[in-house]
Amino acid sequence: MQLQTRNLSFEQVYDPEVIRFTHLQNGLTWRPEFMTLDEYAERERIIGSSEISTKDKCQKMAERFPGASRYLGMKYFVLKDLSLPVTSKTSQIVSSCETLNRVGWSVTPESKGVIEPVLSVCIGGVFTIPEFRGQGYGAEMITKVNQLFDELSDTPGAPDLLKNIVIFLYSEVGEYYAKFGYGSRPAPLHTIEELDTVLKHYCRGQEERDSNRVVGLEGCDRLIALQKENFANSLKEIHLANPNAFVFTLEPSNAIFEWFHRRSLYQKKFLDPAGSANFGYALENGNHIIWHLNYWPHQRSLYVLKLHISDDTTDKEGDMQKLIAQAICEAKDNDVKYLQFWDTELGHQEWSKPLLTFLKKVEKPSNLYQENPSRSAIRIANVKNEDIIWDNNSKFCWF
């Protein structure tokens, strides 16, 4: 689409060569030091080919959301300055970004307590080529992304999935995105470095592992069903307490977690090719933990993506201790020095507060309630920011 104020064009791109070009450009800044540019671009291609990234091609999604499933999955966008010379199909590109579009759930004042599917759009990979910075290209691109999805929502007769599109992102530049309508939902970050102390004195040394209860790469449908039940109950409770709010959560799926696992496995082959890889652990009652091994050469960590404790569990803290113990054992097996989790995942529930109390005694104060380098921010067209409640705003939503 042509913009009137400047000689610019905002375009969705499908050409693999153009998409790779954008990754080679942002890889100059973002690639880990142990990868070449080509290896970084290959990582992006692999996770861009994962199940969650290709939901627009899924027959089940087509049947579930007729007329709207094509908007799911990974989408790639560029901003071109048409005043630049045309020497190749990428020579006019000045900025690029990606969106990972997934199914979310919402309860709104109009839905009267009924949970409705909604398209959730997570913006990532926002990058302006260095030589073109300071000219407003990035701001123009975010504005056009907003307009694109707002117009989809406002289209007469739009499929139900598109009627209240939720857009969110993770800012590494503070409140920069507030001027585009995004309201911050910062989630503090907690780091556990005293792994042995926590394992021995908080988790009571529960290191025994049943290999049949380990969560593999493909995940487990039963565990996702339990998460969905928990999420649905939470949405309804929040709605009852806040009937005039727009309550939103991302829908759990194995494919979301697999995206993290594919990313982890790709980086693992550079730093720990011989080591084993597990992705979580489940107790017999279905309570479970799913983690992500974040492979970086100087700060290898285990991120808790999801820790699920059912509401009807008799000893919630006891089950949490068992699951945290499994995460610590996994960390130690992979030479990981610390665990990390968002406060929105673990720490705010009554049954998890004793863990934070214990950590305050054994961890450095600076390890707890840290400023999260990925600052969550959310936007819904025609909904005031103060009327939005984002449930389960935790690491598993991240892109």
Secondary structure as UniProt FT lines:
FT   STRAND          8..13
FT   HELIX           16..30
FT   TURN            33..34
FT   HELIX           37..48
FT   HELIX           52..57
FT   HELIX           59..64
FT   TURN            66..68
FT   HELIX           69..71
FT   STRAND          73..81
FT   TURN            82..83
FT   TURN            89..92
FT   STRAND          93..107
FT   HELIX           109..111
FT   TURN            112..113
FT   STRAND          116..128
FT   HELIX           130..132
FT   TURN            133..134
FT   HELIX           137..154
FT   TURN            156..157
FT   HELIX           160..162
FT   TURN            163..164
FT   STRAND          166..171
FT   TURN            174..175
FT   HELIX           176..180
FT   STRAND          183..184
FT   STRAND          189..192
FT   HELIX           195..197
FT   HELIX           198..202
FT   TURN            204..205
FT   HELIX           211..213
FT   TURN            217..218
FT   HELIX           221..241
FT   TURN            243..244
FT   STRAND          246..250
FT   HELIX           254..271
FT   TURN            273..274
FT   STRAND          280..282
FT   TURN            284..285
FT   STRAND          288..294
FT   STRAND          301..308
FT   TURN            311..312
FT   HELIX           316..333
FT   TURN            334..335
FT   STRAND          338..342
FT   TURN            343..347
FT   HELIX           350..352
FT   HELIX           353..362
FT   HELIX           365..367
FT   STRAND          375..380
FT   TURN            381..382
FT   HELIX           385..387
FT   STRAND          388..390
FT   TURN            391..392
FT   HELIX           395..397
//
